[in-house]
């Protein structure tokens, strides 16, 4: 009997976008503009000023933005922007966990 074709293996790799507040404080204190975002996987750490989050089809759904010299009116230097046409935001409020 012939062998049946197998589906391609899709590898899933968790990515974590980390905001380094120590770098934000250092940049603020010294007037520098080092990247404060780290996109981490089990293999790499990549640094950036912006992280664009896209679907596998290449559609941008959100951005994590660091703009130290042009903060939001509330003073935030790092924030997440997203287009809500195709995305819902669900808010989760946690009770105090072991404080």
PyMOL commands that set and color helices and strands:
alter all, ss='L'
color gray80, all
select helices_A, chain A and resi 21-30
alter helices_A, ss='H'
color red, helices_A
select strands_A, chain A and resi 16-19+37-40+45-48+50-54+60-66+78-82
alter strands_A, ss='S'
color yellow, strands_A
deselect
rebuild
show_as cartoon
